[in-house]
Amino acid sequence: MNQQTIDVLGFQTILEHIAEYAKTTKGKSTIRELRPIQEKKKIETLLREVEEAIEIHKISSSVPIHTLDDMDFLIKQAKKGMYIRADQFMYVMSFLQHCLKLKQYMRDKRYAAPNVSLYAESIGDMSVIETNISAAIRNGRVDDHASSNLAYMRRQLSLLLDKLKDKAQHLVKSKRYSNMLQETVVSERGGRFVLAVKREYRSKVQGSVLDTSASGATLFVEPAELQAIQSEIELLKISEEQEVERILYGLTEELLAAEQTIAIAMETFHHYDVLFAKAAYSRATNASIPVLNEDYYIDLREARHPMLGEKAVPLSITFGDEQRALVITGPNTGGKTVTLKTVGLLTVMAQSGLPIPAAEGSNLAIFQHIFLDIGDGQSIEENLSTFSSRLVNIIEILRVTNDRSLVLIDELGSGTDPGEGMALAIVILEQLFLKGATIFATTHYSEMKEFADQTEGFLNATMEFDIDSLQPTYKLVFGQSGSSQAFAIAIKLGMHPKLIEKAHEITYKEEIPYSESIESSQLMAPKYEKQVTVNKYARKRKTVIPAQSGVLQYEQGDHVIVTESNESGIVYKGPDTSGNYIVQVKSEKKSINHKRLKLYIKKEELYPEDYDFDIVFKSKEYRKLNNQQQRKHVDNTWLSSED
């Protein structure tokens, strides 16, 4: 998966959003580095993990994940021969306590997540280490009772300090020094007790000057009477520090002895951190676990682009069973590019072991490559135009694509002469198809719509447009080729039909009547007769047949207008004894009397001579089952009529 695909699809942005749910720096880094993989079993394992994590998250989102950065630093420091400080051991205690909490938390969730909950059991028992640290460290310092020697030293220190304070207070209050002092309080300088002596009496007080006031009028003198006790205290403090270091070195060595157990615990925390970040994001985006296949079949149900959130119009696509190339048409800002990006992004997410924002049962193929050509790729550094830059990209795609590639191309052939751009687009599409790629392409070229309509394995689709509101609906409609809707919009806004008819003839080299009474469903791009040779792109001229008076015998496949509603439909069967025909209007079959029908286009103008009308009138499931039953007997399966 090349970096351009990752960037243009916005996958890195998705990873950044997921990383926000992680608690550890290492977890965030791992999420940011996620990339698609191709091994189906491995992907399914990753997805099952997330599925179980989601179930745990539903029960309780307060997973006891501990930070890891400081723990990693302390272990490295200890391995260099340095002891872990008392205040740092408070963090170690917190980590060890979280190990126990995590194991207990997961034991309570086994019924909901039998596999994920077991990972915590890999954390070894470190209760002895925790007990020893707790006994030696209290409130960020080595406890008095960490050893008998330390307890004795601190008792002696306490006695000497009390003795020193009493001696100092006695000197301050004595008549000998009362006139010589600036203030009758004992001060401290560098941890030693001093008297505030007036400068003029310096020679009268024996001792060492440790400091002076800002004005120089006061000298802070350590009296000779206190120096002996102070020195004894200093020696005792040195002994105390040595004993504290000995205790801390012992605890550090004990921790290092459990390095392997700690490493496993840290990796378990890391794995859970990544897993529950995925789960939290999946819940926030209403994501579900997709089914995976290696048959290059795509069945997205109510899929949403994760960056659009609730604003996204659900996209449903079933593709790849009979066709491998989808050509999407429709007006600008109608959602064509978003459709491409949604398919690409959700495929990348699924192959990275992430749930996708789509309904349950969505099915995605596993691809070796996902190639993209979307947007303005102009290269200022190489002095290439937009067209040139995109063409360089497409040439590279043509070079490396294979039958395990998903290729997404937006506005293929745009940015240059329309005639040449159209021809290049068709040739590129054909070559990608011959190389076996699964293709999603958007276009405005009528010739590409015709090519897709004529070529086996290709399918047209259009982004629906609401003529009444003059707004796109962002819904993808299969089996139709749309247009930019310029003519439909023009007639809706009041332009004279004759002008539009002339414009249509200039564009499509054919005549077609436009009327203000025709609904938007009739203002579609023309359909063309399927050719035997795919390399012939010449459009067949279509003849409009006027309605006849009296009883007109319609045939299956004739395109008719329902006069009362101005809806268009296709004749399925009839007439019955009352002159009624079964007509498919949109996706519904209706019984309509011949007097309410007007012939619009004969079937010969729309379909080849041997055209299979089941494609129009029967569902995909019906056709598939019918084909199976024609080849062999299918047990416990009945073919129900869809008339």
C-alpha positions as CSV (number, residue, x, y, z in Angstrom):
1,M,0.0,0.0,0.0
2,N,1.8,3.1,-1.1
3,Q,1.9,6.3,1.0
4,Q,-0.1,8.3,-1.5
5,T,-3.1,6.0,-1.1
6,I,-2.8,6.3,2.7
7,D,-2.6,10.1,2.5
8,V,-5.3,10.8,-0.1
9,L,-7.8,8.5,1.4
10,G,-7.3,10.2,4.8
11,F,-6.3,6.9,6.5
12,Q,-3.6,8.6,8.5
13,T,-6.2,11.1,9.8
14,I,-8.4,8.2,11.0
15,L,-5.4,6.7,12.8
16,E,-4.8,10.0,14.5
17,H,-8.4,10.0,15.8
18,I,-7.9,6.4,17.1
19,A,-4.6,7.3,18.7
20,E,-6.4,10.0,20.8
21,Y,-8.1,7.1,22.7
22,A,-4.8,5.5,23.6
23,K,-3.3,6.1,27.1
24,T,0.4,5.2,26.4
25,T,2.9,6.9,24.1
26,K,3.9,3.5,22.7
27,G,0.2,2.7,22.0
28,K,-0.3,5.9,20.2
29,S,2.8,5.3,18.1
30,T,1.7,1.8,17.2
31,I,-1.7,3.0,16.1
32,R,-0.2,5.7,13.9
33,E,1.9,3.0,12.2
34,L,-1.0,0.7,11.4
35,R,-1.0,-0.4,7.7
36,P,-3.1,-2.8,5.7
37,I,-2.1,-6.5,5.5
38,Q,-3.2,-9.3,3.2
39,E,-3.4,-12.4,5.3
40,K,-7.1,-13.2,5.7
41,K,-6.7,-15.3,8.9
42,K,-4.6,-12.6,10.5
43,I,-7.0,-9.8,9.7
44,E,-9.9,-11.9,10.9
45,T,-8.1,-12.5,14.2
46,L,-7.5,-8.8,14.6
47,L,-11.1,-8.0,14.0
48,R,-12.3,-10.7,16.4
49,E,-10.0,-9.1,19.0
50,V,-11.6,-5.7,18.5
51,E,-15.1,-7.3,18.5
52,E,-14.4,-8.8,22.0
53,A,-12.8,-5.5,23.1
54,I,-16.0,-3.7,22.1
55,E,-18.1,-6.1,24.2
56,I,-15.8,-5.4,27.2
57,H,-16.0,-1.7,26.5
58,K,-19.8,-1.8,26.6
59,I,-19.7,-3.4,30.1
60,S,-17.0,-1.0,31.5
61,S,-14.9,1.6,29.6
62,S,-12.6,2.1,32.6
63,V,-9.9,-0.4,31.6
64,P,-7.0,-0.2,34.1
65,I,-4.3,0.6,31.5
66,H,-1.1,2.0,33.1
67,T,1.4,4.4,31.4
68,L,4.6,2.7,30.3
69,D,7.1,5.5,29.4
70,D,8.5,5.9,33.0
71,M,8.7,2.1,33.6
72,D,10.7,1.6,30.4
73,F,13.0,4.4,31.5
74,L,13.5,3.0,35.0
75,I,14.4,-0.4,33.7
76,K,17.0,1.0,31.3
77,Q,18.4,3.2,34.1
78,A,18.7,0.1,36.4
79,K,20.4,-1.9,33.7
80,K,23.1,0.9,33.6
81,G,23.9,0.3,37.3
82,M,21.9,3.2,38.7
83,Y,19.5,2.6,41.6
84,I,15.8,3.6,41.3
85,R,15.1,6.5,43.6
86,A,12.5,6.2,46.4
87,D,10.1,8.6,44.7
88,Q,10.4,6.6,41.4
89,F,9.5,3.4,43.3
90,M,6.1,5.0,43.9
91,Y,5.5,4.8,40.1
92,V,6.8,1.2,40.1
93,M,4.3,0.3,42.9
94,S,1.5,1.9,40.9
95,F,2.5,-0.2,37.8
96,L,2.6,-3.4,39.8
97,Q,-0.8,-2.7,41.4
98,H,-2.3,-2.1,37.9
99,C,-1.0,-5.4,36.8
100,L,-3.1,-7.0,39.5
101,K,-6.1,-4.8,38.8
102,L,-5.9,-5.6,35.1
103,K,-5.9,-9.4,35.7
104,Q,-8.9,-9.1,38.1
105,Y,-10.7,-6.8,35.6
106,M,-10.2,-9.3,32.8
107,R,-11.3,-12.3,34.9
108,D,-14.6,-10.6,35.4
109,K,-15.1,-10.2,31.6
110,R,-14.4,-13.8,30.5
111,Y,-18.0,-14.4,29.7
112,A,-18.1,-11.5,27.2
113,A,-14.6,-11.8,25.8
114,P,-13.2,-15.3,26.3
115,N,-10.1,-14.8,24.2
116,V,-9.1,-11.2,24.9
117,S,-9.6,-11.5,28.6
118,L,-7.1,-14.4,28.7
119,Y,-4.2,-12.1,27.6
120,A,-4.0,-10.7,31.1
121,E,-3.1,-14.1,32.4
122,S,0.2,-13.9,30.7
123,I,1.3,-11.3,33.4
124,G,3.3,-13.1,36.0
125,D,2.9,-12.9,39.8
126,M,4.9,-10.0,41.1
127,S,3.2,-9.7,44.5
128,V,6.4,-10.4,46.4
129,I,8.2,-7.5,44.7
130,E,5.2,-5.3,45.4
131,T,5.2,-6.3,49.1
132,N,8.9,-5.7,49.5
133,I,8.7,-2.2,47.9
134,S,5.6,-1.3,50.0
135,A,7.4,-2.3,53.1
136,A,10.5,-0.2,52.3
137,I,9.0,2.8,50.6
138,R,6.4,5.1,52.1
139,N,5.2,8.5,50.8
140,G,8.0,8.7,48.3
141,R,10.9,8.1,50.8
142,V,12.6,5.1,52.3
143,D,10.7,4.2,55.4
144,D,12.4,4.3,58.8
145,H,11.8,0.5,59.3
146,A,13.2,-0.5,55.9
147,S,16.2,-1.9,57.9
148,S,17.2,-2.1,61.6
149,N,20.3,0.0,61.0
150,L,18.3,2.7,59.3
151,A,15.8,2.8,62.1
152,Y,18.7,3.1,64.7
153,M,20.4,5.9,62.7
154,R,17.3,8.0,62.3
155,R,16.5,7.6,66.0
156,Q,20.0,8.9,66.9
157,L,19.6,11.7,64.4
158,S,16.3,12.8,65.9
159,L,17.9,12.8,69.4
160,L,20.9,14.9,68.2
161,L,18.7,17.4,66.4
162,D,16.6,17.9,69.5
163,K,19.8,18.4,71.5
164,L,21.1,20.8,69.0
165,K,17.9,22.9,69.0
166,D,17.8,23.0,72.7
167,K,21.5,24.2,72.9
168,A,20.8,26.9,70.2
169,Q,17.7,28.2,72.0
170,H,19.7,28.3,75.3
171,L,22.4,30.5,73.6
172,V,19.9,32.9,72.1
173,K,18.2,33.5,75.5
174,S,21.5,33.7,77.4
175,K,22.6,37.1,78.8
176,R,26.0,36.6,77.3
177,Y,24.7,37.1,73.7
178,S,21.5,39.1,74.3
179,N,23.1,42.5,73.4
180,M,25.1,41.1,70.5
181,L,22.1,39.7,68.5
182,Q,20.0,41.4,65.9
183,E,17.1,39.0,66.7
184,T,16.4,36.5,69.4
185,V,15.6,33.5,67.1
186,V,17.7,30.6,65.8
187,S,18.2,30.6,62.0
188,E,19.4,27.9,59.6
189,R,22.0,28.3,56.9
190,G,22.8,25.2,54.8
191,G,21.1,22.9,57.3
192,R,23.2,24.2,60.2
193,F,21.9,26.4,63.1
194,V,23.3,30.0,63.3
195,L,22.8,33.2,65.4
196,A,22.1,36.6,63.8
197,V,25.1,38.6,65.3
198,K,25.6,42.4,64.9
199,R,28.7,43.1,62.8
200,E,30.4,45.1,65.5
201,Y,30.3,42.1,67.9
202,R,31.8,39.6,65.5
203,S,35.0,39.3,67.5
204,K,33.0,38.7,70.7
205,V,31.3,35.5,69.3
206,Q,33.5,32.4,68.6
207,G,32.4,30.4,65.6
208,S,32.2,30.3,61.8
209,V,30.4,33.0,59.7
210,L,28.2,31.1,57.3
211,D,26.3,34.0,55.7
212,T,25.7,37.8,55.9
213,S,22.6,40.0,55.4
214,A,22.1,42.0,52.3
215,S,23.1,45.2,54.1
216,G,26.1,43.5,55.7
217,A,25.0,44.7,59.2
218,T,24.2,41.2,60.3
219,L,26.5,38.1,60.3
220,F,25.0,34.6,60.6
221,V,27.5,32.8,62.9
222,E,27.6,29.1,63.8
223,P,28.7,29.3,67.5
224,A,31.6,27.1,68.5
225,E,29.3,25.5,71.2
226,L,27.2,24.0,68.4
227,Q,29.9,22.8,66.0
228,A,30.7,19.5,67.7
229,I,27.0,18.4,67.7
230,Q,26.6,19.6,64.1
231,S,29.6,17.6,63.0
232,E,28.2,14.5,64.7
233,I,24.9,15.0,62.9
234,E,26.6,15.3,59.5
235,L,28.5,12.1,60.0
236,L,25.3,10.3,61.0
237,K,23.5,11.7,57.9
238,I,26.2,10.3,55.6
239,S,25.7,6.9,57.2
240,E,22.0,7.2,56.8
241,E,22.3,8.1,53.1
242,Q,24.6,5.1,52.5
243,E,22.0,2.8,54.2
244,V,19.2,4.3,52.1
245,E,21.2,3.7,48.9
246,R,21.9,0.1,50.0
247,I,18.2,-0.5,50.4
248,L,17.3,1.1,47.1
249,Y,20.0,-0.9,45.3
250,G,18.6,-4.0,46.8
251,L,15.1,-3.2,45.6
252,T,16.4,-2.2,42.1
253,E,18.2,-5.6,41.8
254,E,15.0,-7.4,42.9
255,L,13.1,-5.5,40.2
256,L,15.7,-6.3,37.5
257,A,15.5,-10.0,38.4
258,A,11.8,-9.8,37.3
259,E,12.7,-7.9,34.1
260,Q,11.2,-10.6,31.8
261,T,8.0,-10.7,33.7
262,I,7.8,-6.9,33.7
263,A,8.5,-6.8,29.9
264,I,5.6,-9.2,29.3
265,A,3.3,-7.1,31.5
266,M,4.3,-4.0,29.7
267,E,3.6,-5.6,26.3
268,T,0.3,-6.8,27.6
269,F,-0.6,-3.3,28.7
270,H,0.5,-2.0,25.3
271,H,-1.6,-4.6,23.4
272,Y,-4.7,-3.8,25.5
273,D,-4.1,0.0,25.0
274,V,-4.1,-0.3,21.2
275,L,-7.0,-2.8,21.3
276,F,-9.3,-0.7,23.5
277,A,-8.4,2.5,21.5
278,K,-9.7,0.7,18.4
279,A,-12.8,-0.4,20.4
280,A,-13.5,3.1,21.7
281,Y,-13.2,4.6,18.2
282,S,-15.4,1.9,16.7
283,R,-18.1,2.6,19.2
284,A,-17.9,6.3,18.7
285,T,-18.3,5.9,14.9
286,N,-21.0,3.1,15.1
287,A,-18.6,0.7,13.3
288,S,-19.2,-3.0,12.7
289,I,-17.0,-6.0,12.0
290,P,-16.9,-6.6,8.2
291,V,-16.9,-10.1,6.5
292,L,-13.8,-10.6,4.4
293,N,-13.4,-12.4,1.1
294,E,-10.7,-13.2,-1.4
295,D,-13.1,-13.2,-4.4
296,Y,-12.9,-9.4,-4.9
297,Y,-16.5,-9.1,-4.0
298,I,-17.8,-5.9,-2.3
299,D,-21.0,-5.6,-0.4
300,L,-21.2,-2.4,1.6
301,R,-24.4,-1.8,3.5
302,E,-25.2,1.7,4.6
303,A,-21.5,2.6,4.7
304,R,-20.5,6.1,5.8
305,H,-17.2,8.0,5.3
306,P,-15.9,8.2,8.9
307,M,-14.8,11.8,8.5
308,L,-18.3,12.9,7.6
309,G,-19.9,11.4,10.7
310,E,-23.7,11.8,10.9
311,K,-23.7,14.1,7.9
312,A,-22.8,11.2,5.6
313,V,-25.5,9.8,3.4
314,P,-25.4,6.0,3.8
315,L,-23.8,4.3,0.7
316,S,-24.8,0.8,-0.3
317,I,-22.8,-1.1,-3.0
318,T,-23.0,-4.7,-4.1
319,F,-20.4,-5.2,-6.7
320,G,-17.9,-7.7,-8.1
321,D,-20.1,-10.8,-8.5
322,E,-20.7,-10.3,-12.3
323,Q,-18.7,-7.1,-13.0
324,R,-15.3,-5.9,-12.1
325,A,-15.5,-2.3,-13.3
326,L,-17.9,0.4,-12.2
327,V,-18.2,3.6,-14.0
328,I,-19.9,6.3,-11.9
329,T,-21.4,9.4,-13.5
330,G,-23.4,12.3,-12.2
331,P,-23.3,16.0,-11.5
332,N,-20.4,17.8,-9.8
333,T,-20.5,17.8,-6.0
334,G,-22.9,14.8,-6.3
335,G,-20.8,12.5,-4.2
336,K,-18.8,10.6,-6.8
337,T,-15.4,11.3,-5.3
338,V,-16.7,10.6,-1.8
339,T,-18.0,7.3,-3.0
340,L,-14.5,6.3,-4.3
341,K,-12.8,7.5,-1.1
342,T,-15.4,5.6,1.1
343,V,-14.8,2.3,-0.8
344,G,-11.0,2.8,-0.7
345,L,-10.8,4.0,3.0
346,L,-13.1,1.3,4.3
347,T,-11.1,-1.4,2.5
348,V,-7.9,-0.1,4.0
349,M,-9.5,0.1,7.4
350,A,-10.7,-3.5,7.2
351,Q,-7.4,-4.8,6.0
352,S,-5.8,-3.0,8.9
353,G,-7.9,-4.9,11.4
354,L,-10.3,-2.0,12.1
355,P,-14.1,-2.2,12.1
356,I,-15.8,0.0,9.5
357,P,-18.6,2.5,9.8
358,A,-21.2,0.4,8.0
359,A,-24.2,-1.9,8.8
360,E,-23.7,-5.5,10.0
361,G,-23.0,-8.0,7.2
362,S,-20.9,-5.7,5.1
363,N,-18.5,-7.7,3.0
364,L,-15.1,-6.5,1.7
365,A,-12.5,-8.0,-0.5
366,I,-8.8,-8.3,0.4
367,F,-6.6,-6.6,-2.1
368,Q,-2.8,-6.7,-2.6
369,H,-2.8,-3.1,-3.9
370,I,-5.1,-0.1,-3.7
371,F,-4.2,2.5,-6.3
372,L,-5.6,5.9,-6.3
373,D,-5.8,8.8,-8.7
374,I,-7.9,11.5,-7.1
375,G,-7.6,15.3,-7.0
376,D,-5.1,17.9,-8.1
377,G,-1.8,16.2,-8.3
378,Q,0.0,19.2,-9.9
379,S,3.8,19.1,-9.3
380,I,5.3,22.5,-9.0
381,E,8.8,21.1,-8.4
382,E,8.8,19.1,-11.7
383,N,6.9,21.8,-13.6
384,L,4.1,19.4,-14.5
385,S,0.5,20.4,-15.2
386,T,-2.3,18.7,-13.3
387,F,-3.0,16.4,-16.3
388,S,0.7,15.5,-16.7
389,S,1.1,14.8,-13.1
390,R,-2.0,12.6,-13.0
391,L,-0.9,10.8,-16.1
392,V,2.5,10.0,-14.6
393,N,0.6,8.5,-11.7
394,I,-1.7,6.5,-13.9
395,I,1.2,5.2,-16.0
396,E,2.7,3.8,-12.8
397,I,-0.6,2.2,-11.9
398,L,-0.8,0.6,-15.3
399,R,2.7,-0.8,-14.8
400,V,2.2,-2.4,-11.4
401,T,-1.5,-3.3,-11.2
402,N,-2.6,-6.9,-11.3
403,D,-5.7,-9.0,-10.7
404,R,-5.4,-8.4,-6.9
405,S,-5.5,-4.6,-7.3
406,L,-8.3,-2.2,-6.5
407,V,-8.0,0.9,-8.7
408,L,-9.9,4.1,-7.9
409,I,-9.8,6.9,-10.5
410,D,-11.6,10.2,-10.3
411,E,-12.5,12.0,-13.5
412,L,-10.3,9.9,-15.7
413,G,-8.9,11.8,-18.7
414,S,-9.9,15.2,-17.5
415,G,-7.6,18.2,-17.7
416,T,-6.9,18.0,-21.4
417,D,-8.6,18.1,-24.8
418,P,-12.0,16.4,-24.3
419,G,-11.7,14.1,-27.4
420,E,-8.2,13.0,-26.6
421,G,-8.9,12.7,-22.9
422,M,-12.0,10.5,-23.5
423,A,-10.0,8.2,-25.8
424,L,-7.2,7.9,-23.3
425,A,-9.7,7.2,-20.5
426,I,-11.3,4.4,-22.4
427,V,-8.0,2.8,-23.4
428,I,-6.7,3.1,-19.7
429,L,-9.9,1.5,-18.4
430,E,-9.8,-1.3,-20.9
431,Q,-6.1,-2.0,-20.1
432,L,-6.7,-2.0,-16.3
433,F,-9.6,-4.4,-16.9
434,L,-7.5,-6.7,-19.0
435,K,-5.0,-6.8,-16.3
436,G,-7.7,-8.1,-13.9
437,A,-8.0,-5.1,-11.6
438,T,-11.2,-4.2,-9.8
439,I,-12.0,-0.7,-11.0
440,F,-14.1,2.2,-9.7
441,A,-13.9,5.2,-12.0
442,T,-15.9,8.5,-12.2
443,T,-16.4,10.4,-15.4
444,H,-18.4,13.1,-17.3
445,Y,-17.6,11.6,-20.7
446,S,-20.6,10.2,-22.5
447,E,-18.4,7.9,-24.5
448,M,-17.1,6.2,-21.3
449,K,-20.7,5.6,-20.2
450,E,-21.3,4.0,-23.6
451,F,-18.2,1.9,-23.4
452,A,-19.2,0.6,-19.9
453,D,-22.7,-0.1,-21.3
454,Q,-21.3,-2.1,-24.2
455,T,-18.5,-4.0,-22.5
456,E,-18.9,-7.2,-20.6
457,G,-17.8,-6.9,-17.0
458,F,-18.5,-3.2,-16.8
459,L,-21.4,-1.6,-15.0
460,N,-22.7,2.0,-15.1
461,A,-23.9,3.8,-12.0
462,T,-25.0,7.3,-11.3
463,M,-25.3,9.7,-8.4
464,E,-28.9,10.5,-8.0
465,F,-30.0,14.1,-8.5
466,D,-33.2,15.7,-7.2
467,I,-34.5,17.9,-9.9
468,D,-37.2,19.4,-7.7
469,S,-34.7,20.8,-5.2
470,L,-31.9,21.1,-7.7
471,Q,-29.7,19.3,-5.2
472,P,-27.8,16.0,-5.3
473,T,-29.1,13.2,-3.0
474,Y,-25.6,11.6,-2.8
475,K,-27.2,8.2,-3.4
476,L,-25.7,5.7,-5.9
477,V,-28.0,4.2,-8.4
478,F,-26.8,1.1,-10.2
479,G,-27.5,0.1,-13.8
480,Q,-28.0,3.7,-15.0
481,S,-25.7,6.2,-16.6
482,G,-26.3,9.7,-15.4
483,S,-25.4,13.1,-16.8
484,S,-24.3,16.4,-15.5
485,Q,-28.1,17.2,-15.4
486,A,-27.4,20.5,-17.1
487,F,-30.4,20.1,-19.5
488,A,-32.7,18.9,-16.7
489,I,-31.7,21.8,-14.5
490,A,-32.1,24.3,-17.4
491,I,-35.7,23.1,-18.2
492,K,-36.5,23.2,-14.5
493,L,-35.4,26.8,-14.2
494,G,-37.6,27.8,-17.2
495,M,-35.4,27.6,-20.3
496,H,-37.6,27.0,-23.4
497,P,-37.7,23.2,-24.4
498,K,-36.8,24.0,-28.0
499,L,-33.5,25.5,-27.0
500,I,-32.7,22.5,-24.9
501,E,-33.7,20.1,-27.7
502,K,-31.2,21.9,-30.0
503,A,-28.5,21.7,-27.3
504,H,-29.2,18.0,-26.9
505,E,-28.9,17.4,-30.6
506,I,-25.6,19.3,-30.8
507,T,-24.2,17.3,-27.8
508,Y,-25.6,13.8,-28.6
509,K,-26.1,14.1,-32.4
510,E,-29.7,12.9,-32.0
511,E,-33.2,14.4,-31.6
512,I,-35.2,14.0,-28.5
513,P,-38.3,16.0,-27.4
514,Y,-38.1,17.9,-24.2
515,S,-41.3,19.0,-22.4
516,E,-41.8,20.9,-19.2
517,S,-44.3,18.1,-18.2
518,I,-41.6,15.4,-18.4
519,E,-40.4,14.5,-14.9
520,S,-36.8,14.3,-13.9
521,S,-36.8,10.5,-14.4
522,Q,-37.1,11.0,-18.1
523,L,-34.3,13.5,-18.3
524,M,-31.6,10.9,-18.3
525,A,-28.6,10.5,-20.5
526,P,-29.5,8.4,-23.6
527,K,-29.0,4.7,-23.6
528,Y,-27.2,3.0,-26.5
529,E,-27.4,-0.3,-28.2
530,K,-24.8,-2.8,-27.0
531,Q,-22.2,-3.5,-29.7
532,V,-20.5,-6.9,-30.3
533,T,-17.0,-5.3,-30.7
534,V,-16.0,-3.3,-27.6
535,N,-13.7,-1.1,-29.6
536,K,-16.5,0.5,-31.5
537,Y,-17.6,3.6,-29.6
538,A,-19.9,5.2,-32.3
539,R,-23.3,6.1,-30.9
540,K,-26.4,4.6,-32.5
541,R,-28.9,7.2,-33.6
542,K,-32.2,6.7,-31.7
543,T,-35.6,7.2,-33.3
544,V,-38.5,8.5,-31.3
545,I,-41.7,6.7,-32.3
546,P,-44.9,8.7,-31.8
547,A,-47.9,7.1,-30.0
548,Q,-50.5,5.4,-32.2
549,S,-54.2,5.6,-31.8
550,G,-56.3,2.6,-30.9
551,V,-55.0,-0.6,-29.3
552,L,-51.2,-0.7,-29.7
553,Q,-49.5,-4.1,-29.3
554,Y,-46.5,-3.5,-27.0
555,E,-43.6,-5.9,-26.7
556,Q,-41.5,-6.9,-23.7
557,G,-38.7,-4.3,-23.4
558,D,-40.6,-1.4,-25.0
559,H,-40.1,1.9,-23.3
560,V,-43.4,3.6,-22.6
561,I,-44.8,6.7,-20.8
562,V,-47.7,6.4,-18.3
563,T,-49.8,9.4,-19.5
564,E,-51.5,10.1,-16.2
565,S,-48.3,10.4,-14.2
566,N,-45.7,11.2,-16.9
567,E,-43.6,8.3,-15.4
568,S,-41.5,6.2,-17.7
569,G,-41.5,2.4,-17.6
570,I,-40.6,-0.8,-19.5
571,V,-43.2,-3.3,-20.7
572,Y,-42.8,-6.7,-18.9
573,K,-45.8,-8.7,-20.2
574,G,-49.3,-8.4,-21.6
575,P,-51.8,-7.6,-22.7
576,D,-54.5,-9.6,-20.8
577,T,-58.1,-9.9,-22.0
578,S,-58.8,-6.4,-20.7
579,G,-55.9,-4.8,-22.5
580,N,-53.8,-4.4,-19.4
581,Y,-50.0,-4.6,-19.5
582,I,-47.6,-5.3,-16.7
583,V,-45.1,-2.4,-16.7
584,Q,-42.1,-2.0,-14.5
585,V,-42.0,1.6,-13.3
586,K,-38.7,2.2,-11.5
587,S,-38.5,-1.0,-9.3
588,E,-42.2,-1.7,-9.1
589,K,-44.4,-3.8,-11.5
590,K,-47.8,-2.2,-12.2
591,S,-50.8,-3.3,-14.2
592,I,-51.7,-0.4,-16.6
593,N,-54.3,-0.3,-19.3
594,H,-53.0,0.2,-22.9
595,K,-55.1,3.4,-23.1
596,R,-52.9,5.0,-20.4
597,L,-49.7,4.1,-22.2
598,K,-47.8,5.9,-24.9
599,L,-44.9,4.4,-26.7
600,Y,-41.7,6.2,-26.2
601,I,-38.9,4.0,-27.6
602,K,-39.1,0.6,-29.2
603,K,-37.1,-2.2,-27.6
604,E,-35.0,-2.6,-30.7
605,E,-33.6,0.9,-30.2
606,L,-32.5,0.1,-26.6
607,Y,-31.4,-3.5,-26.4
608,P,-29.5,-6.1,-28.6
609,E,-31.5,-8.7,-30.4
610,D,-30.7,-11.5,-27.9
611,Y,-30.9,-9.4,-24.8
612,D,-31.8,-11.3,-21.5
613,F,-34.6,-9.2,-20.0
614,D,-34.3,-11.1,-16.7
615,I,-31.5,-8.5,-16.0
616,V,-34.1,-5.8,-16.1
617,F,-37.1,-7.6,-14.5
618,K,-35.6,-10.1,-12.1
619,S,-33.5,-9.6,-9.0
620,K,-29.9,-10.6,-8.8
621,E,-30.7,-13.4,-6.3
622,Y,-33.4,-14.8,-8.6
623,R,-31.0,-14.9,-11.6
624,K,-28.2,-16.4,-9.7
625,L,-30.4,-19.3,-8.3
626,N,-32.0,-19.8,-11.8
627,N,-28.5,-20.2,-13.3
628,Q,-27.6,-22.7,-10.6
629,Q,-30.7,-24.7,-11.1
630,Q,-30.2,-24.8,-14.9
631,R,-26.7,-26.3,-14.4
632,K,-27.6,-28.8,-11.6
633,H,-30.2,-29.7,-9.0
634,V,-30.0,-27.5,-5.8
635,D,-31.3,-29.3,-2.7
636,N,-34.0,-27.7,-0.5
637,T,-34.2,-24.6,-2.8
638,W,-37.2,-23.4,-4.7
639,L,-37.3,-20.7,-7.3
640,S,-40.2,-18.3,-6.5
641,S,-41.7,-16.2,-9.2
642,E,-41.1,-12.5,-9.0
643,D,-43.9,-11.5,-11.4
